[in-house]
């Protein structure tokens, strides 16, 4: 795994039909990403082979994406607490039960987890082994 060089525009590698939902959102809102949520994205993907990262502006803490070698985006870090994975349909209900939410601004199949939610009876606090599980499912789905 290596961090790819930051670039200012989406290049041809990421310009794929599978990415259109998230690219449209990113172009419209240009969200930032806190370094803590970026660190969790990188850690959750640490056991996956041959992934790449994309950030349009690392100096200004822009959003951070994880993608396959072929450019299919499967995970994103956005804002202060949104860690998102593009999950296969059959995994979505399990992710929702475990505290994930459909990222409304992008839509299905993007599920967002907030790893900083407090433990309480309303929310399941997602831990790193679970984040790694969602990252792996999203990665395998992106490779299919």
VEXKE-51703 format. One record per residue: residue number from 0; residue in three letters; x, y, z of N, C-alpha, C, O in turn. Coordinates in nm, 3 decimals. Example, Ala and Ser with C-alpha at 12.3 -4.5 7.8 and 13.67 -1.06 7.14 Angstrom:
+------+------+---------+---------+---------+---------+---------+---------+---------+---------+---------+---------+---------+---------+
| resi | resn |     n.u |     n.v |     n.w |    ca.u |    ca.v |    ca.w |     c.u |     c.v |     c.w |     o.u |     o.v |     o.w |
+------+------+---------+---------+---------+---------+---------+---------+---------+---------+---------+---------+---------+---------+
|    0 |  ALA |   1.319 |  -0.569 |   0.780 |   1.230 |  -0.450 |   0.780 |   1.320 |  -0.330 |   0.780 |   1.424 |  -0.332 |   0.846 |
|    1 |  SER |   1.285 |  -0.225 |   0.708 |   1.367 |  -0.106 |   0.714 |   1.290 |   0.003 |   0.787 |   1.341 |   0.114 |   0.804 |
+------+------+---------+---------+---------+---------+---------+---------+---------+---------+---------+---------+---------+---------+
***
This chain:
+------+------+---------+---------+---------+---------+---------+---------+---------+---------+---------+---------+---------+---------+
| resi | resn |     n.u |     n.v |     n.w |    ca.u |    ca.v |    ca.w |     c.u |     c.v |     c.w |     o.u |     o.v |     o.w |
+------+------+---------+---------+---------+---------+---------+---------+---------+---------+---------+---------+---------+---------+
|    0 |  UNK |   0.085 |  -0.117 |   0.000 |   0.000 |   0.000 |   0.000 |   0.089 |   0.123 |   0.000 |   0.186 |   0.131 |   0.074 |
|    1 |  UNK |   0.054 |   0.218 |  -0.084 |   0.127 |   0.344 |  -0.083 |   0.030 |   0.459 |  -0.106 |  -0.072 |   0.443 |  -0.174 |
|    2 |  UNK |   0.062 |   0.574 |  -0.050 |  -0.021 |   0.691 |  -0.071 |   0.015 |   0.750 |  -0.207 |   0.132 |   0.776 |  -0.235 |
|    3 |  UNK |  -0.086 |   0.769 |  -0.290 |  -0.057 |   0.827 |  -0.421 |  -0.035 |   0.977 |  -0.407 |  -0.079 |   1.038 |  -0.310 |
|    4 |  UNK |   0.031 |   1.033 |  -0.503 |   0.058 |   1.176 |  -0.503 |  -0.074 |   1.253 |  -0.514 |  -0.159 |   1.215 |  -0.594 |
|    5 |  UNK |  -0.091 |   1.358 |  -0.437 |  -0.215 |   1.436 |  -0.447 |  -0.222 |   1.507 |  -0.582 |  -0.121 |   1.555 |  -0.634 |
|    6 |  UNK |  -0.341 |   1.513 |  -0.636 |  -0.364 |   1.586 |  -0.761 |  -0.482 |   1.679 |  -0.741 |  -0.561 |   1.661 |  -0.648 |
|    7 |  UNK |  -0.495 |   1.777 |  -0.827 |  -0.598 |   1.879 |  -0.809 |  -0.728 |   1.848 |  -0.880 |  -0.831 |   1.905 |  -0.845 |
|    8 |  UNK |  -0.728 |   1.761 |  -0.978 |  -0.848 |   1.728 |  -1.055 |  -0.863 |   1.576 |  -1.060 |  -0.765 |   1.503 |  -1.046 |
|    9 |  UNK |  -0.988 |   1.530 |  -1.080 |  -1.006 |   1.387 |  -1.104 |  -0.941 |   1.355 |  -1.237 |  -0.966 |   1.421 |  -1.337 |
|   10 |  UNK |  -0.858 |   1.251 |  -1.236 |  -0.795 |   1.213 |  -1.361 |  -0.874 |   1.101 |  -1.426 |  -0.974 |   1.054 |  -1.370 |
|   11 |  UNK |  -0.831 |   1.057 |  -1.542 |  -0.900 |   0.953 |  -1.615 |  -0.915 |   0.824 |  -1.538 |  -1.011 |   0.750 |  -1.558 |
|   12 |  UNK |  -0.820 |   0.795 |  -1.452 |  -0.823 |   0.670 |  -1.376 |  -0.949 |   0.657 |  -1.290 |  -1.004 |   0.548 |  -1.277 |
|   13 |  UNK |  -0.994 |   0.767 |  -1.233 |  -1.112 |   0.763 |  -1.145 |  -1.242 |   0.796 |  -1.219 |  -1.351 |   0.786 |  -1.162 |
|   14 |  UNK |  -1.231 |   0.834 |  -1.344 |  -1.348 |   0.871 |  -1.423 |  -1.413 |   0.745 |  -1.478 |  -1.394 |   0.709 |  -1.595 |
|   15 |  UNK |  -1.488 |   0.678 |  -1.392 |  -1.552 |   0.550 |  -1.424 |  -1.700 |   0.558 |  -1.387 |  -1.736 |   0.632 |  -1.295 |
|   16 |  UNK |  -1.785 |   0.483 |  -1.454 |  -1.928 |   0.487 |  -1.421 |  -1.958 |   0.450 |  -1.275 |  -2.048 |   0.506 |  -1.213 |
|   17 |  UNK |  -1.882 |   0.356 |  -1.221 |  -1.904 |   0.313 |  -1.082 |  -1.881 |   0.427 |  -0.982 |  -1.934 |   0.423 |  -0.871 |
|   18 |  UNK |  -1.803 |   0.525 |  -1.022 |  -1.766 |   0.635 |  -0.932 |  -1.854 |   0.759 |  -0.947 |  -1.839 |   0.854 |  -0.871 |
|   19 |  UNK |  -1.943 |   0.759 |  -1.044 |  -2.013 |   0.882 |  -1.078 |  -2.090 |   0.943 |  -0.961 |  -2.088 |   1.065 |  -0.943 |
|   20 |  UNK |  -2.158 |   0.861 |  -0.881 |  -2.234 |   0.911 |  -0.765 |  -2.145 |   0.993 |  -0.673 |  -2.177 |   1.107 |  -0.639 |
|   21 |  UNK |  -2.035 |   0.934 |  -0.632 |  -1.949 |   1.001 |  -0.534 |  -1.874 |   1.118 |  -0.598 |  -1.853 |   1.220 |  -0.533 |
|   22 |  UNK |  -1.835 |   1.106 |  -0.724 |  -1.767 |   1.217 |  -0.790 |  -1.859 |   1.338 |  -0.802 |  -1.816 |   1.452 |  -0.779 |
|   23 |  UNK |  -1.985 |   1.315 |  -0.837 |  -2.080 |   1.427 |  -0.845 |  -2.092 |   1.498 |  -0.711 |  -2.092 |   1.621 |  -0.705 |
|   24 |  UNK |  -2.102 |   1.421 |  -0.603 |  -2.110 |   1.480 |  -0.468 |  -1.983 |   1.560 |  -0.436 |  -1.991 |   1.673 |  -0.388 |
|   25 |  UNK |  -1.868 |   1.501 |  -0.463 |  -1.742 |   1.566 |  -0.430 |  -1.721 |   1.694 |  -0.510 |  -1.672 |   1.794 |  -0.456 |
|   26 |  UNK |  -1.756 |   1.692 |  -0.637 |  -1.742 |   1.812 |  -0.719 |  -1.834 |   1.924 |  -0.671 |  -1.798 |   2.041 |  -0.672 |
|   27 |  UNK |  -1.955 |   1.885 |  -0.628 |  -2.051 |   1.987 |  -0.584 |  -2.013 |   2.048 |  -0.449 |  -2.021 |   2.170 |  -0.432 |
|   28 |  UNK |  -1.973 |   1.965 |  -0.354 |  -1.953 |   2.012 |  -0.216 |  -1.807 |   2.035 |  -0.177 |  -1.781 |   2.110 |  -0.083 |
|   29 |  UNK |  -1.713 |   1.974 |  -0.246 |  -1.570 |   1.986 |  -0.212 |  -1.546 |   1.973 |  -0.061 |  -1.487 |   2.062 |  -0.001 |
|   30 |  UNK |  -1.589 |   1.862 |   0.000 |  -1.576 |   1.849 |   0.145 |  -1.431 |   1.833 |   0.190 |  -1.343 |   1.791 |   0.114 |
|   31 |  UNK |  -1.410 |   1.866 |   0.314 |  -1.279 |   1.845 |   0.376 |  -1.282 |   1.710 |   0.447 |  -1.383 |   1.640 |   0.447 |
|   32 |  UNK |  -1.170 |   1.674 |   0.508 |  -1.163 |   1.553 |   0.590 |  -1.064 |   1.577 |   0.702 |  -0.949 |   1.614 |   0.679 |
|   33 |  UNK |  -1.108 |   1.555 |   0.823 |  -1.021 |   1.570 |   0.940 |  -0.916 |   1.459 |   0.938 |  -0.944 |   1.347 |   0.896 |
|   34 |  UNK |  -0.798 |   1.491 |   0.983 |  -0.688 |   1.394 |   0.980 |  -0.720 |   1.268 |   1.061 |  -0.670 |   1.160 |   1.027 |
|   35 |  UNK |  -0.800 |   1.278 |   1.166 |  -0.836 |   1.159 |   1.245 |  -0.919 |   1.061 |   1.163 |  -0.898 |   0.939 |   1.172 |
|   36 |  UNK |  -1.014 |   1.112 |   1.083 |  -1.097 |   1.022 |   1.003 |  -1.017 |   0.966 |   0.886 |  -1.040 |   0.852 |   0.845 |
|   37 |  UNK |  -0.924 |   1.044 |   0.832 |  -0.836 |   0.994 |   0.726 |  -0.749 |   0.881 |   0.781 |  -0.731 |   0.778 |   0.715 |
|   38 |  UNK |  -0.697 |   0.899 |   0.901 |  -0.614 |   0.795 |   0.963 |  -0.693 |   0.665 |   0.979 |  -0.640 |   0.557 |   0.957 |
|   39 |  UNK |  -0.820 |   0.676 |   1.017 |  -0.903 |   0.556 |   1.032 |  -0.930 |   0.490 |   0.897 |  -0.936 |   0.367 |   0.889 |
|   40 |  UNK |  -0.947 |   0.569 |   0.793 |  -0.965 |   0.513 |   0.659 |  -0.841 |   0.433 |   0.620 |  -0.851 |   0.319 |   0.576 |
|   41 |  UNK |  -0.726 |   0.493 |   0.637 |  -0.601 |   0.425 |   0.601 |  -0.583 |   0.298 |   0.684 |  -0.545 |   0.194 |   0.631 |
|   42 |  UNK |  -0.610 |   0.307 |   0.813 |  -0.596 |   0.189 |   0.900 |  -0.696 |   0.080 |   0.862 |  -0.661 |  -0.038 |   0.862 |
|   43 |  UNK |  -0.820 |   0.118 |   0.828 |  -0.921 |   0.017 |   0.795 |  -0.889 |  -0.056 |   0.665 |  -0.939 |  -0.166 |   0.642 |
|   44 |  UNK |  -0.806 |   0.004 |   0.580 |  -0.769 |  -0.059 |   0.453 |  -0.628 |  -0.117 |   0.454 |  -0.579 |  -0.164 |   0.352 |
|   45 |  UNK |  -0.564 |  -0.115 |   0.569 |  -0.422 |  -0.152 |   0.578 |  -0.392 |  -0.297 |   0.540 |  -0.279 |  -0.328 |   0.502 |
|   46 |  UNK |  -0.489 |  -0.385 |   0.549 |  -0.464 |  -0.526 |   0.517 |  -0.501 |  -0.561 |   0.372 |  -0.491 |  -0.677 |   0.332 |
|   47 |  UNK |  -0.542 |  -0.462 |   0.295 |  -0.581 |  -0.485 |   0.156 |  -0.462 |  -0.460 |   0.065 |  -0.383 |  -0.369 |   0.087 |
|   48 |  UNK |  -0.451 |  -0.543 |  -0.037 |  -0.338 |  -0.532 |  -0.130 |  -0.368 |  -0.435 |  -0.244 |  -0.481 |  -0.426 |  -0.291 |
|   49 |  UNK |  -0.267 |  -0.365 |  -0.286 |  -0.270 |  -0.286 |  -0.409 |  -0.377 |  -0.177 |  -0.413 |  -0.433 |  -0.149 |  -0.519 |
|   50 |  UNK |  -0.405 |  -0.115 |  -0.300 |  -0.500 |  -0.004 |  -0.304 |  -0.424 |   0.126 |  -0.322 |  -0.305 |   0.136 |  -0.293 |
|   51 |  UNK |  -0.496 |   0.226 |  -0.369 |  -0.439 |   0.359 |  -0.387 |  -0.527 |   0.459 |  -0.314 |  -0.645 |   0.434 |  -0.288 |
|   52 |  UNK |  -0.469 |   0.572 |  -0.282 |  -0.543 |   0.680 |  -0.218 |  -0.540 |   0.803 |  -0.308 |  -0.446 |   0.825 |  -0.384 |
|   53 |  UNK |  -0.644 |   0.881 |  -0.297 |  -0.654 |   1.005 |  -0.374 |  -0.703 |   1.115 |  -0.281 |  -0.801 |   1.098 |  -0.209 |
|   54 |  UNK |  -0.634 |   1.227 |  -0.285 |  -0.675 |   1.347 |  -0.213 |  -0.641 |   1.465 |  -0.304 |  -0.526 |   1.479 |  -0.346 |
|   55 |  UNK |  -0.738 |   1.551 |  -0.335 |  -0.710 |   1.660 |  -0.427 |  -0.624 |   1.771 |  -0.369 |  -0.565 |   1.850 |  -0.443 |
|   56 |  UNK |  -0.617 |   1.778 |  -0.235 |  -0.541 |   1.887 |  -0.173 |  -0.506 |   1.850 |  -0.029 |  -0.579 |   1.883 |   0.064 |
|   57 |  UNK |  -0.395 |   1.780 |  -0.012 |  -0.357 |   1.735 |   0.122 |  -0.321 |   1.851 |   0.214 |  -0.342 |   1.842 |   0.335 |
|   58 |  UNK |  -0.269 |   1.957 |   0.159 |  -0.231 |   2.071 |   0.243 |  -0.351 |   2.135 |   0.311 |  -0.339 |   2.191 |   0.420 |
|   59 |  UNK |  -0.468 |   2.128 |   0.245 |  -0.588 |   2.189 |   0.301 |  -0.689 |   2.086 |   0.351 |  -0.807 |   2.118 |   0.368 |
|   60 |  UNK |  -0.643 |   1.964 |   0.374 |  -0.724 |   1.858 |   0.435 |  -0.852 |   1.830 |   0.358 |  -0.960 |   1.823 |   0.417 |
|   61 |  UNK |  -0.842 |   1.814 |   0.227 |  -0.957 |   1.778 |   0.145 |  -0.997 |   1.633 |   0.173 |  -0.924 |   1.559 |   0.241 |
|   62 |  UNK |  -1.111 |   1.593 |   0.121 |  -1.159 |   1.456 |   0.135 |  -1.050 |   1.359 |   0.090 |  -0.957 |   1.396 |   0.019 |
|   63 |  UNK |  -1.065 |   1.233 |   0.132 |  -0.965 |   1.130 |   0.105 |  -1.038 |   1.007 |   0.054 |  -1.137 |   0.965 |   0.114 |
|   64 |  UNK |  -0.992 |   0.950 |  -0.056 |  -1.057 |   0.835 |  -0.118 |  -0.962 |   0.716 |  -0.124 |  -0.841 |   0.733 |  -0.139 |
|   65 |  UNK |  -1.017 |   0.597 |  -0.113 |  -0.943 |   0.472 |  -0.138 |  -1.002 |   0.410 |  -0.263 |  -1.125 |   0.405 |  -0.278 |
|   66 |  UNK |  -0.915 |   0.362 |  -0.353 |  -0.964 |   0.301 |  -0.476 |  -0.877 |   0.184 |  -0.518 |  -0.763 |   0.169 |  -0.472 |
|   67 |  UNK |  -0.933 |   0.104 |  -0.605 |  -0.862 |  -0.012 |  -0.658 |  -0.756 |   0.034 |  -0.758 |  -0.757 |   0.150 |  -0.799 |
|   68 |  UNK |  -0.665 |  -0.055 |  -0.798 |  -0.567 |  -0.019 |  -0.900 |  -0.633 |   0.026 |  -1.032 |  -0.574 |   0.102 |  -1.108 |
|   69 |  UNK |  -0.754 |  -0.022 |  -1.058 |  -0.827 |   0.015 |  -1.180 |  -0.909 |   0.143 |  -1.162 |  -0.976 |   0.186 |  -1.256 |
|   70 |  UNK |  -0.903 |   0.203 |  -1.043 |  -0.969 |   0.332 |  -1.023 |  -1.111 |   0.327 |  -0.969 |  -1.179 |   0.429 |  -0.971 |
|   71 |  UNK |  -1.158 |   0.213 |  -0.921 |  -1.292 |   0.206 |  -0.864 |  -1.284 |   0.250 |  -0.717 |  -1.217 |   0.187 |  -0.636 |
|   72 |  UNK |  -1.352 |   0.359 |  -0.685 |  -1.352 |   0.412 |  -0.549 |  -1.440 |   0.322 |  -0.462 |  -1.554 |   0.293 |  -0.498 |
|   73 |  UNK |  -1.387 |   0.279 |  -0.347 |  -1.464 |   0.192 |  -0.259 |  -1.475 |   0.245 |  -0.117 |  -1.551 |   0.189 |  -0.037 |
|   74 |  UNK |  -1.402 |   0.350 |  -0.083 |  -1.409 |   0.404 |   0.052 |  -1.372 |   0.552 |   0.049 |  -1.299 |   0.598 |  -0.039 |
|   75 |  UNK |  -1.425 |   0.625 |   0.148 |  -1.399 |   0.769 |   0.154 |  -1.400 |   0.817 |   0.298 |  -1.475 |   0.767 |   0.382 |
|   76 |  UNK |  -1.317 |   0.915 |   0.325 |  -1.317 |   0.987 |   0.453 |  -1.360 |   1.130 |   0.423 |  -1.302 |   1.198 |   0.339 |
|   77 |  UNK |  -1.466 |   1.174 |   0.493 |  -1.524 |   1.305 |   0.466 |  -1.560 |   1.372 |   0.598 |  -1.615 |   1.308 |   0.689 |
|   78 |  UNK |  -1.530 |   1.499 |   0.607 |  -1.571 |   1.577 |   0.723 |  -1.497 |   1.537 |   0.850 |  -1.385 |   1.488 |   0.846 |
|   79 |  UNK |  -1.565 |   1.560 |   0.962 |  -1.508 |   1.529 |   1.092 |  -1.523 |   1.382 |   1.130 |  -1.447 |   1.330 |   1.211 |
|   80 |  UNK |  -1.624 |   1.314 |   1.071 |  -1.654 |   1.182 |   1.124 |  -1.713 |   1.082 |   1.025 |  -1.752 |   0.973 |   1.067 |
|   81 |  UNK |  -1.723 |   1.113 |   0.898 |  -1.785 |   1.021 |   0.803 |  -1.681 |   0.932 |   0.738 |  -1.595 |   0.977 |   0.662 |
|   82 |  UNK |  -1.690 |   0.804 |   0.768 |  -1.608 |   0.702 |   0.707 |  -1.703 |   0.617 |   0.624 |  -1.787 |   0.545 |   0.679 |
|   83 |  UNK |  -1.690 |   0.624 |   0.491 |  -1.788 |   0.565 |   0.402 |  -1.729 |   0.451 |   0.321 |  -1.613 |   0.452 |   0.281 |
|   84 |  UNK |  -1.815 |   0.350 |   0.298 |  -1.777 |   0.236 |   0.216 |  -1.887 |   0.208 |   0.113 |  -2.006 |   0.218 |   0.144 |
|   85 |  UNK |  -1.847 |   0.175 |  -0.008 |  -1.941 |   0.138 |  -0.115 |  -1.960 |  -0.013 |  -0.106 |  -1.878 |  -0.091 |  -0.157 |
|   86 |  UNK |  -2.069 |  -0.053 |  -0.042 |  -2.092 |  -0.194 |  -0.010 |  -2.182 |  -0.263 |  -0.111 |  -2.265 |  -0.199 |  -0.176 |
|   87 |  UNK |  -2.165 |  -0.396 |  -0.125 |  -2.258 |  -0.471 |  -0.209 |  -2.396 |  -0.472 |  -0.143 |  -2.408 |  -0.465 |  -0.021 |
|   88 |  UNK |  -2.500 |  -0.481 |  -0.226 |  -2.638 |  -0.476 |  -0.173 |  -2.662 |  -0.577 |  -0.063 |  -2.729 |  -0.546 |   0.036 |
|   89 |  UNK |  -2.609 |  -0.697 |  -0.077 |  -2.635 |  -0.802 |   0.021 |  -2.572 |  -0.772 |   0.158 |  -2.608 |  -0.836 |   0.256 |
|   90 |  UNK |  -2.480 |  -0.678 |   0.165 |  -2.416 |  -0.643 |   0.292 |  -2.475 |  -0.518 |   0.357 |  -2.443 |  -0.487 |   0.471 |
|   91 |  UNK |  -2.560 |  -0.447 |   0.285 |  -2.609 |  -0.319 |   0.335 |  -2.693 |  -0.332 |   0.461 |  -2.676 |  -0.252 |   0.554 |
|   92 |  UNK |  -2.783 |  -0.430 |   0.468 |  -2.868 |  -0.441 |   0.587 |  -2.785 |  -0.471 |   0.711 |  -2.813 |  -0.419 |   0.818 |
|   93 |  UNK |  -2.682 |  -0.554 |   0.697 |  -2.594 |  -0.582 |   0.810 |  -2.518 |  -0.458 |   0.855 |  -2.498 |  -0.437 |   0.975 |
|   94 |  UNK |  -2.477 |  -0.376 |   0.760 |  -2.405 |  -0.253 |   0.794 |  -2.498 |  -0.155 |   0.865 |  -2.456 |  -0.086 |   0.958 |
|   95 |  UNK |  -2.623 |  -0.149 |   0.824 |  -2.719 |  -0.059 |   0.888 |  -2.748 |  -0.103 |   1.031 |  -2.763 |  -0.019 |   1.120 |
|   96 |  UNK |  -2.756 |  -0.233 |   1.054 |  -2.777 |  -0.286 |   1.189 |  -2.658 |  -0.254 |   1.279 |  -2.674 |  -0.232 |   1.399 |
|   97 |  UNK |  -2.538 |  -0.251 |   1.221 |  -2.415 |  -0.227 |   1.298 |  -2.381 |  -0.079 |   1.312 |  -2.267 |  -0.044 |   1.346 |
|   98 |  UNK |  -2.476 |   0.009 |   1.286 |  -2.454 |   0.151 |   1.309 |  -2.427 |   0.234 |   1.186 |  -2.412 |   0.355 |   1.196 |
|   99 |  UNK |  -2.421 |   0.171 |   1.070 |  -2.402 |   0.246 |   0.947 |  -2.530 |   0.316 |   0.905 |  -2.639 |   0.279 |   0.948 |
|  100 |  UNK |  -2.515 |   0.416 |   0.821 |  -2.628 |   0.488 |   0.766 |  -2.603 |   0.511 |   0.618 |  -2.489 |   0.530 |   0.575 |
|  101 |  UNK |  -2.709 |   0.507 |   0.540 |  -2.694 |   0.541 |   0.399 |  -2.653 |   0.688 |   0.393 |  -2.718 |   0.773 |   0.454 |
|  102 |  UNK |  -2.547 |   0.718 |   0.323 |  -2.501 |   0.856 |   0.309 |  -2.595 |   0.924 |   0.211 |  -2.578 |   0.913 |   0.089 |
|  103 |  UNK |  -2.692 |   0.995 |   0.264 |  -2.804 |   1.048 |   0.185 |  -2.760 |   1.135 |   0.068 |  -2.821 |   1.132 |  -0.038 |
|  104 |  UNK |  -2.654 |   1.213 |   0.087 |  -2.609 |   1.302 |  -0.020 |  -2.554 |   1.227 |  -0.141 |  -2.547 |   1.283 |  -0.250 |
|  105 |  UNK |  -2.516 |   1.103 |  -0.122 |  -2.463 |   1.021 |  -0.232 |  -2.562 |   0.910 |  -0.266 |  -2.584 |   0.881 |  -0.384 |
|  106 |  UNK |  -2.621 |   0.848 |  -0.166 |  -2.718 |   0.741 |  -0.186 |  -2.657 |   0.603 |  -0.180 |  -2.536 |   0.587 |  -0.162 |
|  107 |  UNK |  -2.744 |   0.504 |  -0.196 |  -2.698 |   0.366 |  -0.197 |  -2.603 |   0.346 |  -0.313 |  -2.621 |   0.407 |  -0.418 |
|  108 |  UNK |  -2.504 |   0.264 |  -0.298 |  -2.469 |   0.172 |  -0.190 |  -2.367 |   0.228 |  -0.091 |  -2.298 |   0.152 |  -0.024 |
|  109 |  UNK |  -2.358 |   0.362 |  -0.080 |  -2.261 |   0.423 |   0.011 |  -2.315 |   0.427 |   0.152 |  -2.416 |   0.492 |   0.180 |
|  110 |  UNK |  -2.245 |   0.354 |   0.242 |  -2.282 |   0.348 |   0.383 |  -2.177 |   0.423 |   0.463 |  -2.057 |   0.401 |   0.447 |
|  111 |  UNK |  -2.224 |   0.510 |   0.550 |  -2.136 |   0.593 |   0.632 |  -2.137 |   0.543 |   0.777 |  -2.242 |   0.515 |   0.833 |
|  112 |  UNK |  -2.019 |   0.535 |   0.833 |  -2.002 |   0.501 |   0.975 |  -1.938 |   0.619 |   1.045 |  -1.849 |   0.685 |   0.990 |
|  113 |  UNK |  -1.982 |   0.646 |   1.165 |  -1.918 |   0.747 |   1.249 |  -1.850 |   0.673 |   1.363 |  -1.916 |   0.635 |   1.459 |
|  114 |  UNK |  -1.719 |   0.651 |   1.354 |  -1.649 |   0.574 |   1.456 |  -1.635 |   0.648 |   1.588 |  -1.583 |   0.592 |   1.685 |
|  115 |  UNK |  -1.679 |   0.773 |   1.594 |  -1.665 |   0.851 |   1.716 |  -1.794 |   0.861 |   1.796 |  -1.797 |   0.930 |   1.898 |
|  116 |  UNK |  -1.902 |   0.793 |   1.750 |  -2.026 |   0.796 |   1.826 |  -2.002 |   0.740 |   1.965 |  -1.928 |   0.643 |   1.979 |
|  117 |  UNK |  -2.063 |   0.798 |   2.066 |  -2.047 |   0.743 |   2.201 |  -2.124 |   0.612 |   2.215 |  -2.221 |   0.585 |   2.144 |
|  118 |  UNK |  -2.078 |   0.533 |   2.308 |  -2.152 |   0.411 |   2.338 |  -2.280 |   0.451 |   2.410 |  -2.274 |   0.510 |   2.518 |
|  119 |  UNK |  -2.391 |   0.419 |   2.354 |  -2.520 |   0.436 |   2.421 |  -2.616 |   0.335 |   2.362 |  -2.581 |   0.265 |   2.267 |
|  120 |  UNK |  -2.734 |   0.328 |   2.416 |  -2.826 |   0.224 |   2.372 |  -2.883 |   0.249 |   2.233 |  -2.942 |   0.159 |   2.174 |
|  121 |  UNK |  -2.867 |   0.369 |   2.180 |  -2.922 |   0.401 |   2.049 |  -2.826 |   0.369 |   1.935 |  -2.870 |   0.344 |   1.823 |
|  122 |  UNK |  -2.700 |   0.368 |   1.962 |  -2.600 |   0.351 |   1.856 |  -2.504 |   0.239 |   1.890 |  -2.466 |   0.219 |   2.006 |
|  123 |  UNK |  -2.464 |   0.168 |   1.787 |  -2.358 |   0.068 |   1.800 |  -2.228 |   0.139 |   1.765 |  -2.215 |   0.196 |   1.657 |
|  124 |  UNK |  -2.133 |   0.135 |   1.854 |  -2.003 |   0.197 |   1.825 |  -1.922 |   0.099 |   1.742 |  -1.892 |  -0.012 |   1.786 |
|  125 |  UNK |  -1.887 |   0.141 |   1.626 |  -1.812 |   0.056 |   1.535 |  -1.664 |   0.060 |   1.573 |  -1.609 |   0.167 |   1.602 |
|  126 |  UNK |  -1.601 |  -0.058 |   1.574 |  -1.460 |  -0.064 |   1.612 |  -1.375 |  -0.100 |   1.490 |  -1.428 |  -0.129 |   1.383 |
|  127 |  UNK |  -1.245 |  -0.098 |   1.506 |  -1.155 |  -0.119 |   1.392 |  -1.172 |  -0.255 |   1.326 |  -1.172 |  -0.261 |   1.203 |
|  128 |  UNK |  -1.188 |  -0.365 |   1.399 |  -1.211 |  -0.492 |   1.327 |  -1.334 |  -0.486 |   1.237 |  -1.334 |  -0.543 |   1.128 |
|  129 |  UNK |  -1.439 |  -0.417 |   1.281 |  -1.558 |  -0.404 |   1.197 |  -1.530 |  -0.314 |   1.076 |  -1.573 |  -0.343 |   0.965 |
|  130 |  UNK |  -1.458 |  -0.204 |   1.099 |  -1.424 |  -0.116 |   0.987 |  -1.340 |  -0.190 |   0.884 |  -1.359 |  -0.171 |   0.764 |
|  131 |  UNK |  -1.249 |  -0.274 |   0.929 |  -1.169 |  -0.355 |   0.836 |  -1.256 |  -0.452 |   0.759 |  -1.232 |  -0.477 |   0.641 |
|  132 |  UNK |  -1.358 |  -0.507 |   0.825 |  -1.452 |  -0.597 |   0.758 |  -1.527 |  -0.523 |   0.648 |  -1.539 |  -0.573 |   0.536 |
|  133 |  UNK |  -1.579 |  -0.403 |   0.678 |  -1.653 |  -0.325 |   0.578 |  -1.559 |  -0.283 |   0.464 |  -1.598 |  -0.285 |   0.347 |
|  134 |  UNK |  -1.437 |  -0.246 |   0.497 |  -1.341 |  -0.207 |   0.394 |  -1.312 |  -0.324 |   0.300 |  -1.306 |  -0.307 |   0.178 |
|  135 |  UNK |  -1.294 |  -0.443 |   0.356 |  -1.267 |  -0.561 |   0.274 |  -1.385 |  -0.594 |   0.184 |  -1.367 |  -0.625 |   0.066 |
|  136 |  UNK |  -1.507 |  -0.589 |   0.239 |  -1.625 |  -0.616 |   0.158 |  -1.638 |  -0.515 |   0.044 |  -1.668 |  -0.552 |  -0.069 |
|  137 |  UNK |  -1.615 |  -0.388 |   0.075 |  -1.624 |  -0.283 |  -0.027 |  -1.515 |  -0.303 |  -0.133 |  -1.541 |  -0.287 |  -0.253 |
|  138 |  UNK |  -1.395 |  -0.337 |  -0.090 |  -1.284 |  -0.358 |  -0.183 |  -1.312 |  -0.476 |  -0.276 |  -1.295 |  -0.464 |  -0.398 |
|  139 |  UNK |  -1.356 |  -0.588 |  -0.220 |  -1.386 |  -0.705 |  -0.303 |  -1.500 |  -0.675 |  -0.400 |  -1.499 |  -0.721 |  -0.514 |
|  140 |  UNK |  -1.598 |  -0.599 |  -0.354 |  -1.709 |  -0.559 |  -0.441 |  -1.658 |  -0.471 |  -0.555 |  -1.702 |  -0.486 |  -0.669 |
|  141 |  UNK |  -1.567 |  -0.382 |  -0.525 |  -1.510 |  -0.293 |  -0.628 |  -1.426 |  -0.370 |  -0.730 |  -1.417 |  -0.330 |  -0.846 |
|  142 |  UNK |  -1.365 |  -0.478 |  -0.686 |  -1.283 |  -0.559 |  -0.777 |  -1.367 |  -0.647 |  -0.869 |  -1.321 |  -0.688 |  -0.976 |
|  143 |  UNK |  -1.489 |  -0.677 |  -0.827 |  -1.576 |  -0.771 |  -0.902 |  -1.619 |  -0.715 |  -1.037 |  -1.691 |  -0.781 |  -1.111 |
+------+------+---------+---------+---------+---------+---------+---------+---------+---------+---------+---------+---------+---------+
***
